[in-house]
């Protein structure tokens, strides 16, 4: 099985102990696209934190 590398966008809402991860994850082929969306989300306010992490994916997984 072929394994590829993608960048997954992780989004958290809230601060401190009230901080919760948004369960949906988007994956991007290009780290720059992932970072673009992370910055746009983070700019919405100080309650949103978003960042990108590398992730191993299979060809059948949805990647933008």
Secondary structure, 3 states (H helix, E strand, C coil): CCEEEEEEEEEEECCHHHCEECCCCEEECCHHHHHHHHHHHHCCCCCEEEEEEEEEEECCCCCC
